[in-house]
């Protein structure tokens, strides 16, 4: 092996911001100019312009100071070469020094006194020249200016450059956002871009916005709401339709990178193997999604070949010696984790690798694919066709699957009984967060308030929701805490009533709420449409009354207070590294003044905060943790345990194989599983195999007919599908009875009749009948109380309505596409 065939691994390969670079290439910024009408005027003309409104301030003393400062700056710039004032500015030392040094250094450059008064004079003169578009400092220069200087520039520039555009922007933005810190940062960003690039708000391009973000990153500026200005421009309609809907994540996301970049991030030293891995990924790319390609590149370039290069320096062949492959397999069974200790130190811990089977299967497929391709293309793949080091025993996953099933079943059994406690804790945390936030808002800024035995000091600045816990000294944003509590509650309720995956929950939108009208009774059944996720198949879920309350609370929270509509937001698929189309997503929030989809990380952290308040522990005595997928396993287990047929649960869960559904079920009796499998086997012999995979029409008719048979004279029965009546149709006593408000008079008649019958039984001495009548009377009175409370609650809820798709359906049918 020649040493020259090896290359040193790259020192670093940063994929962050690749998407932003792509946008910059597609939408370049406006070039920096040095000659335009305003900067080409004479000194006399410029000073004459500064004498006229709106460049002339109302304060006479301030106006005279600015004129004097502008004259001194122009006289100084006249000593530098250039045909325009911008060219002279670029040639001066002022253009290359940070803007915050201007007031300190300018007196020395110009040759005047360096006192505070003179520094203010020169700063005011420069401000006038920038507002008059005589000089355009660069974005880095403007970003180094202080907040006070930027406020002065904003006040002076808006009425002189684009008063109509900024007035239209202010009328469009919500007043609370406009006056907030993030609103001021966004407004300052627009002012800086106009001052540096010229023109008006309508002239700002996507490239200008990207250039500003790059300047922010270079200046290490972490201003809040740094992309809100772009959202404002997008809402104004001044940007092209093909412009990105948001720039929030572009600075920190890579997008889908090339196969070369996927391999090069692991620093493969031997160039021929590196090229082989790249070619292999390109061959597999048409049949795999990006997430699978990402995982495959990690298995091959890091877990397999990277490990071999680390422990066997100089290796240059895929034909591994038996001792080499055996040593690699042994190392692959464990991994090193870096765990932070309570004292802050980091300790390396060797743990068993969970995904050993997936690594072995990927490497085995790599060898077998090359051997197969070598038959068709011997020149390209033949030199690499060698025996696979992975044997059949290495990829036997039966034991692993059994261990995984046992581990997941144990996890589900521990968490199923704790689910009600977690749901109650989420509701309690939300109510507490709401009350604490309201206590803060009722307290004047700078004062203290006490809530639940804790004393807080509200921030002195009006309009903020920050407070300091006086006991711990911890500073907390109570509005953000209330938001985290709400979304934790919403996620727990949504997942436990639907059993969907977290990515499906985050893709649920206002358009997902649809309705089905029963053909016989005309009753409307609300449904929730689940977008394709893992199986690329859409499905619908019945909306229960509990889920309807959650959806109502979510939509009421995210509605735009100005229009009442659910805002359209863009979401970034972190797995596929792609942007999804704008949709009125349900799980969105106002982040730094901009509507944004909630991230899985935010929701998981909010869930952990709820779990921390429950003090629940597992069998080992450790704090009980929940993952979003635990709710899916619990939902399927509870549904099958409650009598839902497994093949119906399969459809609701969106599984393509019923074995997957049964794998999620942790408590279903083994006898019933075997009986159901035997039934399927018998039916296979008599009927087409497709009939046992999905429900038949008769099964769906029985499912829909269940809702018709629930109707009663005084309301509707809410028992689950397939479950018998546990009260032998004594509906007045049943807790599953949902009275109809329109039938309240019937309940009153029943109550009065029961009272009269009790009185008669007492007079006649029918003691055996009195006891039963009293139970029925108590149930009737309880139903009336519930009905009255429900009417009060509904009077406080906004009627959301249902989304309409008539226009969308028309466009689809016109285009010849499939109907929804």
CORTA-V58657 format. One record per residue. N is the residue number from 1. RES is the residue in one small letter. PSI is psi in whole degrees, -180 to 180 (999 if undefined). Layout:
n->N res->RES psi->PSI
n->N res->RES psi->PSI
This chain:
n->1 res->x psi->131
n->2 res->x psi->139
n->3 res->x psi->-28
n->4 res->x psi->-19
n->5 res->x psi->-10
n->6 res->x psi->144
n->7 res->x psi->148
n->8 res->x psi->144
n->9 res->x psi->147
n->10 res->x psi->143
n->11 res->x psi->-38
n->12 res->x psi->147
n->13 res->x psi->99
n->14 res->x psi->120
n->15 res->x psi->-10
n->16 res->x psi->137
n->17 res->x psi->5
n->18 res->x psi->-38
n->19 res->x psi->-37
n->20 res->x psi->-38
n->21 res->x psi->-39
n->22 res->x psi->-40
n->23 res->x psi->-38
n->24 res->x psi->-36
n->25 res->x psi->-36
n->26 res->x psi->-36
n->27 res->x psi->84
n->28 res->x psi->150
n->29 res->x psi->164
n->30 res->x psi->136
n->31 res->x psi->150
n->32 res->x psi->130
n->33 res->x psi->159
n->34 res->x psi->9
n->35 res->x psi->114
n->36 res->x psi->177
n->37 res->x psi->-50
n->38 res->x psi->-35
n->39 res->x psi->-10
n->40 res->x psi->-1
n->41 res->x psi->166
n->42 res->x psi->168
n->43 res->x psi->-37
n->44 res->x psi->-44
n->45 res->x psi->-42
n->46 res->x psi->-45
n->47 res->x psi->-32
n->48 res->x psi->-37
n->49 res->x psi->-38
n->50 res->x psi->-15
n->51 res->x psi->-13
n->52 res->x psi->146
n->53 res->x psi->152
n->54 res->x psi->3
n->55 res->x psi->-20
n->56 res->x psi->118
n->57 res->x psi->159
n->58 res->x psi->-33
n->59 res->x psi->122
n->60 res->x psi->-45
n->61 res->x psi->-41
n->62 res->x psi->-38
n->63 res->x psi->-44
n->64 res->x psi->-39
n->65 res->x psi->-41
n->66 res->x psi->-40
n->67 res->x psi->-43
n->68 res->x psi->-42
n->69 res->x psi->-42
n->70 res->x psi->-40
n->71 res->x psi->-43
n->72 res->x psi->-39
n->73 res->x psi->-43
n->74 res->x psi->-41
n->75 res->x psi->-38
n->76 res->x psi->-44
n->77 res->x psi->-26
n->78 res->x psi->-13
n->79 res->x psi->-6
n->80 res->x psi->155
n->81 res->x psi->153
n->82 res->x psi->150
n->83 res->x psi->-18
n->84 res->x psi->165
n->85 res->x psi->-32
n->86 res->x psi->-40
n->87 res->x psi->-39
n->88 res->x psi->-38
n->89 res->x psi->-43
n->90 res->x psi->-30
n->91 res->x psi->-13
n->92 res->x psi->161
n->93 res->x psi->-16
n->94 res->x psi->-31
n->95 res->x psi->-21
n->96 res->x psi->-10
n->97 res->x psi->149
n->98 res->x psi->147
n->99 res->x psi->-26
n->100 res->x psi->-10
n->101 res->x psi->-6
n->102 res->x psi->-53
n->103 res->x psi->-30
n->104 res->x psi->-36
n->105 res->x psi->-24
n->106 res->x psi->-43
n->107 res->x psi->-37
n->108 res->x psi->-38
n->109 res->x psi->-44
n->110 res->x psi->-23
n->111 res->x psi->35
n->112 res->x psi->178
n->113 res->x psi->151
n->114 res->x psi->24
n->115 res->x psi->168
n->116 res->x psi->-39
n->117 res->x psi->-43
n->118 res->x psi->-37
n->119 res->x psi->-39
n->120 res->x psi->-36
n->121 res->x psi->-46
n->122 res->x psi->-38
n->123 res->x psi->-42
n->124 res->x psi->-39
n->125 res->x psi->-42
n->126 res->x psi->-38
n->127 res->x psi->-43
n->128 res->x psi->-41
n->129 res->x psi->-36
n->130 res->x psi->-44
n->131 res->x psi->-33
n->132 res->x psi->1
n->133 res->x psi->29
n->134 res->x psi->-37
n->135 res->x psi->138
n->136 res->x psi->96
n->137 res->x psi->161
n->138 res->x psi->163
n->139 res->x psi->-44
n->140 res->x psi->-36
n->141 res->x psi->-45
n->142 res->x psi->-34
n->143 res->x psi->-22
n->144 res->x psi->-3
n->145 res->x psi->154
n->146 res->x psi->166
n->147 res->x psi->-38
n->148 res->x psi->-42
n->149 res->x psi->-39
n->150 res->x psi->-34
n->151 res->x psi->-43
n->152 res->x psi->-41
n->153 res->x psi->-40
n->154 res->x psi->-45
n->155 res->x psi->-36
n->156 res->x psi->-32
n->157 res->x psi->-38
n->158 res->x psi->-49
n->159 res->x psi->-16
n->160 res->x psi->-25
n->161 res->x psi->-56
n->162 res->x psi->68
n->163 res->x psi->-37
n->164 res->x psi->-43
n->165 res->x psi->-43
n->166 res->x psi->-33
n->167 res->x psi->-40
n->168 res->x psi->-39
n->169 res->x psi->-44
n->170 res->x psi->-37
n->171 res->x psi->-26
n->172 res->x psi->-34
n->173 res->x psi->144
n->174 res->x psi->134
n->175 res->x psi->-39
n->176 res->x psi->-39
n->177 res->x psi->-38
n->178 res->x psi->-38
n->179 res->x psi->-2
n->180 res->x psi->174
n->181 res->x psi->-44
n->182 res->x psi->-35
n->183 res->x psi->-41
n->184 res->x psi->-38
n->185 res->x psi->-42
n->186 res->x psi->-41
n->187 res->x psi->-40
n->188 res->x psi->-35
n->189 res->x psi->-44
n->190 res->x psi->-39
n->191 res->x psi->-42
n->192 res->x psi->-42
n->193 res->x psi->-43
n->194 res->x psi->-41
n->195 res->x psi->-35
n->196 res->x psi->-32
n->197 res->x psi->-13
n->198 res->x psi->-180
n->199 res->x psi->-160
n->200 res->x psi->-176
n->201 res->x psi->-39
n->202 res->x psi->-18
n->203 res->x psi->-11
n->204 res->x psi->131
n->205 res->x psi->170
n->206 res->x psi->-40
n->207 res->x psi->-37
n->208 res->x psi->-41
n->209 res->x psi->-42
n->210 res->x psi->-40
n->211 res->x psi->-38
n->212 res->x psi->-42
n->213 res->x psi->-38
n->214 res->x psi->-39
n->215 res->x psi->-38
n->216 res->x psi->-45
n->217 res->x psi->-41
n->218 res->x psi->-33
n->219 res->x psi->-1
n->220 res->x psi->38
n->221 res->x psi->122
n->222 res->x psi->44
n->223 res->x psi->141
n->224 res->x psi->146
n->225 res->x psi->38
n->226 res->x psi->-13
n->227 res->x psi->5
n->228 res->x psi->-33
n->229 res->x psi->-35
n->230 res->x psi->-39
n->231 res->x psi->-37
n->232 res->x psi->-45
n->233 res->x psi->-40
n->234 res->x psi->-40
n->235 res->x psi->-30
n->236 res->x psi->-24
n->237 res->x psi->17
n->238 res->x psi->-14
n->239 res->x psi->153
n->240 res->x psi->158
n->241 res->x psi->-30
n->242 res->x psi->1
n->243 res->x psi->151
n->244 res->x psi->142
n->245 res->x psi->-24
n->246 res->x psi->151
n->247 res->x psi->8
n->248 res->x psi->-47
n->249 res->x psi->-6
n->250 res->x psi->-31
n->251 res->x psi->-19
n->252 res->x psi->9
n->253 res->x psi->152
n->254 res->x psi->-25
n->255 res->x psi->-177
n->256 res->x psi->122
n->257 res->x psi->172
n->258 res->x psi->166
n->259 res->x psi->-33
n->260 res->x psi->-42
n->261 res->x psi->-34
n->262 res->x psi->-39
n->263 res->x psi->-40
n->264 res->x psi->-21
n->265 res->x psi->-17
n->266 res->x psi->0
n->267 res->x psi->50
n->268 res->x psi->125
n->269 res->x psi->-43
n->270 res->x psi->112
n->271 res->x psi->-44
n->272 res->x psi->-41
n->273 res->x psi->-39
n->274 res->x psi->-46
n->275 res->x psi->-36
n->276 res->x psi->-44
n->277 res->x psi->-38
n->278 res->x psi->-46
n->279 res->x psi->-38
n->280 res->x psi->-44
n->281 res->x psi->-38
n->282 res->x psi->-36
n->283 res->x psi->-36
n->284 res->x psi->-16
n->285 res->x psi->-43
n->286 res->x psi->-27
n->287 res->x psi->4
n->288 res->x psi->150
n->289 res->x psi->171
n->290 res->x psi->-36
n->291 res->x psi->-42
n->292 res->x psi->-40
n->293 res->x psi->-40
n->294 res->x psi->-46
n->295 res->x psi->-40
n->296 res->x psi->-41
n->297 res->x psi->-37
n->298 res->x psi->-42
n->299 res->x psi->-44
n->300 res->x psi->-45
n->301 res->x psi->-25
n->302 res->x psi->-62
n->303 res->x psi->-31
n->304 res->x psi->-77
n->305 res->x psi->-36
n->306 res->x psi->-40
n->307 res->x psi->-40
n->308 res->x psi->-42
n->309 res->x psi->-32
n->310 res->x psi->-40
n->311 res->x psi->-12
n->312 res->x psi->74
n->313 res->x psi->139
n->314 res->x psi->1
n->315 res->x psi->137
n->316 res->x psi->19
n->317 res->x psi->145
n->318 res->x psi->-14
n->319 res->x psi->96
n->320 res->x psi->140
n->321 res->x psi->153
n->322 res->x psi->-41
n->323 res->x psi->-32
n->324 res->x psi->-47
n->325 res->x psi->-37
n->326 res->x psi->-41
n->327 res->x psi->-39
n->328 res->x psi->-43
n->329 res->x psi->-39
n->330 res->x psi->-43
n->331 res->x psi->-33
n->332 res->x psi->-19
n->333 res->x psi->-14
n->334 res->x psi->164
n->335 res->x psi->158
n->336 res->x psi->123
n->337 res->x psi->140
n->338 res->x psi->113
n->339 res->x psi->133
n->340 res->x psi->129
n->341 res->x psi->164
n->342 res->x psi->-29
n->343 res->x psi->2
n->344 res->x psi->-12
n->345 res->x psi->160
n->346 res->x psi->128
n->347 res->x psi->137
n->348 res->x psi->129
n->349 res->x psi->132
n->350 res->x psi->121
n->351 res->x psi->160
n->352 res->x psi->137
n->353 res->x psi->131
n->354 res->x psi->-38
n->355 res->x psi->35
n->356 res->x psi->-37
n->357 res->x psi->-41
n->358 res->x psi->-36
n->359 res->x psi->-46
n->360 res->x psi->-42
n->361 res->x psi->-41
n->362 res->x psi->-44
n->363 res->x psi->-41
n->364 res->x psi->-44
n->365 res->x psi->-35
n->366 res->x psi->-49
n->367 res->x psi->-45
n->368 res->x psi->-37
n->369 res->x psi->-44
n->370 res->x psi->-41
n->371 res->x psi->-38
n->372 res->x psi->-43
n->373 res->x psi->-28
n->374 res->x psi->-23
n->375 res->x psi->-40
n->376 res->x psi->-35
n->377 res->x psi->76
n->378 res->x psi->-31
n->379 res->x psi->-39
n->380 res->x psi->-46
n->381 res->x psi->-16
n->382 res->x psi->-45
n->383 res->x psi->-20
n->384 res->x psi->0
n->385 res->x psi->104
n->386 res->x psi->164
n->387 res->x psi->144
n->388 res->x psi->136
n->389 res->x psi->-7
n->390 res->x psi->118
n->391 res->x psi->172
n->392 res->x psi->-37
n->393 res->x psi->-26
n->394 res->x psi->-24
n->395 res->x psi->12
n->396 res->x psi->115
n->397 res->x psi->11
n->398 res->x psi->-49
n->399 res->x psi->-41
n->400 res->x psi->-41
n->401 res->x psi->-39
n->402 res->x psi->-42
n->403 res->x psi->-41
n->404 res->x psi->-42
n->405 res->x psi->-43
n->406 res->x psi->-40
n->407 res->x psi->-42
n->408 res->x psi->-38
n->409 res->x psi->-43
n->410 res->x psi->-40
n->411 res->x psi->-42
n->412 res->x psi->-41
n->413 res->x psi->-32
n->414 res->x psi->-33
n->415 res->x psi->-23
n->416 res->x psi->-48
n->417 res->x psi->-23
n->418 res->x psi->-9
n->419 res->x psi->-45
n->420 res->x psi->-39
n->421 res->x psi->-38
n->422 res->x psi->-42
n->423 res->x psi->-42
n->424 res->x psi->-39
n->425 res->x psi->-39
n->426 res->x psi->-43
n->427 res->x psi->-40
n->428 res->x psi->-44
n->429 res->x psi->-39
n->430 res->x psi->-47
n->431 res->x psi->-40
n->432 res->x psi->-42
n->433 res->x psi->-39
n->434 res->x psi->-45
n->435 res->x psi->-38
n->436 res->x psi->-40
n->437 res->x psi->-39
n->438 res->x psi->-36
n->439 res->x psi->-38
n->440 res->x psi->-44
n->441 res->x psi->-26
n->442 res->x psi->-7
n->443 res->x psi->131
n->444 res->x psi->149
n->445 res->x psi->138
n->446 res->x psi->-9
n->447 res->x psi->171
n->448 res->x psi->154
n->449 res->x psi->157
n->450 res->x psi->134
n->451 res->x psi->127
n->452 res->x psi->40
n->453 res->x psi->1
n->454 res->x psi->141
n->455 res->x psi->131
n->456 res->x psi->148
n->457 res->x psi->118
n->458 res->x psi->145
n->459 res->x psi->148
n->460 res->x psi->-22
n->461 res->x psi->130
n->462 res->x psi->147
n->463 res->x psi->-9
n->464 res->x psi->160
n->465 res->x psi->26
n->466 res->x psi->145
n->467 res->x psi->156
n->468 res->x psi->127
n->469 res->x psi->115
n->470 res->x psi->-26
n->471 res->x psi->-41
n->472 res->x psi->-17
n->473 res->x psi->7
n->474 res->x psi->134
n->475 res->x psi->129
n->476 res->x psi->142
n->477 res->x psi->106
n->478 res->x psi->-27
n->479 res->x psi->-42
n->480 res->x psi->-39
n->481 res->x psi->-40
n->482 res->x psi->-38
n->483 res->x psi->-42
n->484 res->x psi->-40
n->485 res->x psi->-39
n->486 res->x psi->-47
n->487 res->x psi->-28
n->488 res->x psi->-44
n->489 res->x psi->-45
n->490 res->x psi->-40
n->491 res->x psi->-45
n->492 res->x psi->-46
n->493 res->x psi->-42
n->494 res->x psi->-47
n->495 res->x psi->-38
n->496 res->x psi->-21
n->497 res->x psi->-9
n->498 res->x psi->-33
n->499 res->x psi->24
n->500 res->x psi->167
n->501 res->x psi->160
n->502 res->x psi->-35
n->503 res->x psi->-32
n->504 res->x psi->-37
n->505 res->x psi->-43
n->506 res->x psi->-20
n->507 res->x psi->-6
n->508 res->x psi->135
n->509 res->x psi->177
n->510 res->x psi->-29
n->511 res->x psi->-14
n->512 res->x psi->-15
n->513 res->x psi->109
n->514 res->x psi->174
n->515 res->x psi->151
n->516 res->x psi->130
n->517 res->x psi->123
n->518 res->x psi->130
n->519 res->x psi->-24
n->520 res->x psi->-47
n->521 res->x psi->-17
n->522 res->x psi->4
n->523 res->x psi->137
n->524 res->x psi->127
n->525 res->x psi->115
n->526 res->x psi->140
n->527 res->x psi->154
n->528 res->x psi->118
n->529 res->x psi->125
n->530 res->x psi->124
n->531 res->x psi->153
n->532 res->x psi->136
n->533 res->x psi->-102
n->534 res->x psi->-38
n->535 res->x psi->0
n->536 res->x psi->34
n->537 res->x psi->128
n->538 res->x psi->153
n->539 res->x psi->166
n->540 res->x psi->150
n->541 res->x psi->137
n->542 res->x psi->133
n->543 res->x psi->111
n->544 res->x psi->164
n->545 res->x psi->-37
n->546 res->x psi->-42
n->547 res->x psi->-35
n->548 res->x psi->-40
n->549 res->x psi->-40
n->550 res->x psi->-47
n->551 res->x psi->-38
n->552 res->x psi->-44
n->553 res->x psi->-38
n->554 res->x psi->-48
n->555 res->x psi->-40
n->556 res->x psi->-29
n->557 res->x psi->-37
n->558 res->x psi->-5
n->559 res->x psi->144
n->560 res->x psi->122
n->561 res->x psi->-18
n->562 res->x psi->-42
n->563 res->x psi->-20
n->564 res->x psi->1
n->565 res->x psi->157
n->566 res->x psi->123
n->567 res->x psi->146
n->568 res->x psi->132
n->569 res->x psi->156
n->570 res->x psi->146
n->571 res->x psi->143
n->572 res->x psi->123
n->573 res->x psi->105
n->574 res->x psi->-25
n->575 res->x psi->-48
n->576 res->x psi->-8
n->577 res->x psi->42
n->578 res->x psi->160
n->579 res->x psi->132
n->580 res->x psi->155
n->581 res->x psi->156
n->582 res->x psi->134
n->583 res->x psi->154
n->584 res->x psi->70
n->585 res->x psi->147
n->586 res->x psi->-40
n->587 res->x psi->78
n->588 res->x psi->162
n->589 res->x psi->166
n->590 res->x psi->108
n->591 res->x psi->113
n->592 res->x psi->40
n->593 res->x psi->-2
n->594 res->x psi->134
n->595 res->x psi->130
n->596 res->x psi->147
n->597 res->x psi->142
n->598 res->x psi->140
n->599 res->x psi->151
n->600 res->x psi->-35
n->601 res->x psi->-43
n->602 res->x psi->-44
n->603 res->x psi->-39
n->604 res->x psi->-40
n->605 res->x psi->-40
n->606 res->x psi->-38
n->607 res->x psi->-41
n->608 res->x psi->-33
n->609 res->x psi->-38
n->610 res->x psi->-44
n->611 res->x psi->-34
n->612 res->x psi->-26
n->613 res->x psi->-10
n->614 res->x psi->-25
n->615 res->x psi->27
n->616 res->x psi->147
n->617 res->x psi->158
n->618 res->x psi->-171
n->619 res->x psi->-23
n->620 res->x psi->1
n->621 res->x psi->4
n->622 res->x psi->155
n->623 res->x psi->133
n->624 res->x psi->127
n->625 res->x psi->150
n->626 res->x psi->139
n->627 res->x psi->157
n->628 res->x psi->-31
n->629 res->x psi->-20
n->630 res->x psi->-35
n->631 res->x psi->-33
n->632 res->x psi->-44
n->633 res->x psi->-41
n->634 res->x psi->-40
n->635 res->x psi->-47
n->636 res->x psi->-43
n->637 res->x psi->-46
n->638 res->x psi->-36
n->639 res->x psi->-46
n->640 res->x psi->-38
n->641 res->x psi->-30
n->642 res->x psi->2
n->643 res->x psi->0
n->644 res->x psi->128
n->645 res->x psi->140
n->646 res->x psi->-36
n->647 res->x psi->-25
n->648 res->x psi->-41
n->649 res->x psi->-34
n->650 res->x psi->-44
n->651 res->x psi->-44
n->652 res->x psi->-39
n->653 res->x psi->-18
n->654 res->x psi->29
n->655 res->x psi->141
n->656 res->x psi->-19
n->657 res->x psi->131
n->658 res->x psi->-23
n->659 res->x psi->-32
n->660 res->x psi->-43
n->661 res->x psi->-44
n->662 res->x psi->-29
n->663 res->x psi->-28
n->664 res->x psi->-26
n->665 res->x psi->126
n->666 res->x psi->-18
n->667 res->x psi->-5
n->668 res->x psi->132
n->669 res->x psi->142
n->670 res->x psi->-32
n->671 res->x psi->-41
n->672 res->x psi->-36
n->673 res->x psi->-47
n->674 res->x psi->-39
n->675 res->x psi->-41
n->676 res->x psi->-39
n->677 res->x psi->-39
n->678 res->x psi->-39
n->679 res->x psi->-43
n->680 res->x psi->-42
n->681 res->x psi->-41
n->682 res->x psi->-40
n->683 res->x psi->-30
n->684 res->x psi->-38
n->685 res->x psi->-21
n->686 res->x psi->-27
n->687 res->x psi->161
n->688 res->x psi->147
n->689 res->x psi->-24
n->690 res->x psi->-24
n->691 res->x psi->-26
n->692 res->x psi->-8
n->693 res->x psi->-35
n->694 res->x psi->156
n->695 res->x psi->145
n->696 res->x psi->172
n->697 res->x psi->-37
n->698 res->x psi->-39
n->699 res->x psi->-40
n->700 res->x psi->-37
n->701 res->x psi->-40
n->702 res->x psi->-37
n->703 res->x psi->-45
n->704 res->x psi->-35
n->705 res->x psi->-24
n->706 res->x psi->-38
n->707 res->x psi->-30
n->708 res->x psi->-40
n->709 res->x psi->-8
n->710 res->x psi->-15
n->711 res->x psi->132
n->712 res->x psi->172
n->713 res->x psi->-30
n->714 res->x psi->11
n->715 res->x psi->-140
n->716 res->x psi->145
n->717 res->x psi->133
n->718 res->x psi->17
n->719 res->x psi->153
n->720 res->x psi->158
n->721 res->x psi->134
n->722 res->x psi->2
n->723 res->x psi->142
n->724 res->x psi->165
n->725 res->x psi->122
n->726 res->x psi->-10
n->727 res->x psi->16
n->728 res->x psi->43
n->729 res->x psi->22
n->730 res->x psi->74
n->731 res->x psi->-31
n->732 res->x psi->-27
n->733 res->x psi->-11
n->734 res->x psi->134
n->735 res->x psi->-14
n->736 res->x psi->-4
n->737 res->x psi->128
n->738 res->x psi->99
n->739 res->x psi->147
n->740 res->x psi->127
n->741 res->x psi->-29
n->742 res->x psi->-17
n->743 res->x psi->23
n->744 res->x psi->-34
n->745 res->x psi->-31
n->746 res->x psi->-42
n->747 res->x psi->-40
n->748 res->x psi->-42
n->749 res->x psi->-41
n->750 res->x psi->-43
n->751 res->x psi->-46
n->752 res->x psi->-39
n->753 res->x psi->-40
n->754 res->x psi->-40
n->755 res->x psi->-42
n->756 res->x psi->-39
n->757 res->x psi->-35
n->758 res->x psi->-42
n->759 res->x psi->-43
n->760 res->x psi->-41
n->761 res->x psi->-37
n->762 res->x psi->-37
n->763 res->x psi->-37
n->764 res->x psi->-9
n->765 res->x psi->27
n->766 res->x psi->74
n->767 res->x psi->-33
n->768 res->x psi->-30
n->769 res->x psi->-25
n->770 res->x psi->-43
n->771 res->x psi->-46
n->772 res->x psi->-40
n->773 res->x psi->-36
n->774 res->x psi->-37
n->775 res->x psi->-44
n->776 res->x psi->-40
n->777 res->x psi->-43
n->778 res->x psi->-38
n->779 res->x psi->-41
n->780 res->x psi->-43
n->781 res->x psi->-37
n->782 res->x psi->-40
n->783 res->x psi->-40
n->784 res->x psi->-40
n->785 res->x psi->-44
n->786 res->x psi->-40
n->787 res->x psi->-42
n->788 res->x psi->-41
n->789 res->x psi->-37
n->790 res->x psi->-38
n->791 res->x psi->-38
n->792 res->x psi->-43
n->793 res->x psi->-42
n->794 res->x psi->-27
n->795 res->x psi->-16
n->796 res->x psi->2
n->797 res->x psi->139
n->798 res->x psi->135
n->799 res->x psi->114
n->800 res->x psi->-31
n->801 res->x psi->-176
n->802 res->x psi->143
n->803 res->x psi->148
n->804 res->x psi->144
n->805 res->x psi->23
n->806 res->x psi->-44
n->807 res->x psi->-41
n->808 res->x psi->-44
n->809 res->x psi->-37
n->810 res->x psi->-44
n->811 res->x psi->-40
n->812 res->x psi->-45
n->813 res->x psi->-35
n->814 res->x psi->-38
n->815 res->x psi->-9
n->816 res->x psi->14
n->817 res->x psi->174
n->818 res->x psi->145
n->819 res->x psi->154
n->820 res->x psi->999
